[in-house]
Amino acid sequence: DTMPKSRVLCLHGGASNDDITRFQTMGLQLSERFECVYQHAPHSVEHCYPGLARFSDGPWYAWADPNKSLSDQEEQWDESLEYLAKFCMQHGPFDGVYGFSQGAAMITNFSHPKIWKERFQLKHCPWKFAILACGGASQYLTIKRGGTTLAMNEVPSFHI
């Protein structure tokens, strides 16, 4: 009998999909060490991030579409937080989470207790650690205090 692998939720970047995340997790050997659970973003986008079409035929998704107006992007980001909360309630908890670019920003935002605890009434953050690759998209982070965006706390993170 072998122990079951730890579960890691994997979130792609903007204008991407789970195919691309599978390549990344294979390259990082995450899929060898963990049971990777892939979840694409809720918003369809017409085109992929430049260069990704060589690796996947699509469809393409974003946590917020940067081609939309700022107010539409904020609305999409908020919908994505709801979408992620529902997914975690149905399929979590997870031991860890991996996110690339916009997915890393989603994880950073969701990992703050104001989101998972206060907004979504979860008893615990749905993951115990985070692996954040090419973190960016900080314009989407919604927790601010005194003009400064608050970083996640209580969740150990590794940034690559």
N, C-alpha and C positions, 0 to 999 in steps of 0.2 A: 504493500500500500504506500503510495506517495501522497504527500500533502498536496492539496489543490493549489494551483498558482494564484498569486495575488491578482486581483482585478484592477485594471487601469482603464479609465475612461479616456478616449482619445478624440480631440477636437481639432479640426482642420482650420486653416487660415481663410481669409476672405477670397471669394471667387475661386474656390477649390472644391474638393470632395474627399470622401473616405478612401478612394483609390490612392490619392496622393499621400494621405496620412499613413496608409499601409506601407508605402515605400519608405517613409520617414521612420516608422517604428521598426521596420526590418533593418534599416541602416544603423539605427541606434541599438539594435538587438533587444528592444523592449518586447517584441512579440515572441522572442525565445524565452524570456524570463517571466513574463506576465501573461495573463489572459487579457488581451486587449479588446475593449468594447468600443466600437466606433460609432459615432453619432454625427450626422451631418447637420449643418445649420438649417434653420427653417425657411430662409428666404432664397428663392431661385434667382440667379443672375444669368444674363444672356451669354456673357463671355467669361472665359477663365483668366486667371492671372497669366501674364505673358510667359510662354514656354511650357505651361502645364499640359497643353493639348497633345504633346508628344507622349505623355504617360497615361492619359485617360481620355475617353470619348465623352466624358461628362455624364450626367448633367452637373451644373456648377451651382454652388451655394455660398451665401455669406451670412455672417451674424448681423451685419448692417451693410447695405450697398453704398459704397462711397460715391457712386454716380447719382445718387438721389440728393435732394435738398437736405440741409442740416436737420431740419425738424423731422423729415421722413426717416433719416438715419437714426435719430434719437428714438423715434417711435419703434423702428425695427429692432434697435438694441434692447429696448424694454421688452418687446415681444420675445426676443431671443432669451432673455433672462427667465421669462415665464416658461418658455419651451424647455429650457435646460432644467428648471426646477421640477417640472412634470416628469421629464425623463428620469431624473435622479430619484424621484419618489417611486416611480414604477420599477426601475432597474437597479437602483443603488441599495446600500451604500457601496462605494468603491474604496479600495485601499489607496489608490492614487489617481492622478489625472495628468494627462499630457496635452499640451496645446501649442499650436504653431501660430505665430503672428496674431491675427485677430482672435483666434482661439485662445491664445495665451492671455489676451486682454479680457476675454470673457471669463476665464478662470480667475484672474486677479480680481475682477469685479465681484464675481459670485462668492469668492472665498472670504470676503469681508462679512463679519457677523451682521452688519446692517442689512445685508441682502439675504443670506441663507437663514439667519435666525429671526431677525425682526420682520423682514418683508414676507418670507415664505414659511415662517413658523416651524422650521426644521429643528429637531432637538440637537443635531450635530451637523457640522459641515459634512457634505457627502463624500469627502475624501480626506485622507490623512497627510498626504504630501502632494506636491505639484512639480512637474517638470515643464518648464516654460522655454520654448525654442523661438528665437527671433522675435522676442516680445516687442510689441509696438502697439499701434492703434490706441494710444493712451487718450486720444480725444473722446473715446467712447466710455471711459471710466466715469461712473455716475456718482460716486461717493466723494464729496468734497467738503472741506472744512476750512474756512478762512482763505479760500482761493487755492488751497493746496490739496491735491488729490491724495487720499490716504491709500497706502499700500496694504496688501493683505497682512493680516497678523494671525498668529497662532497656527498657521499652516506652513511647515517647512517647505522651502522651494529651492529648486536647482535650475539655474538659468544658463541656457546654451544658445 
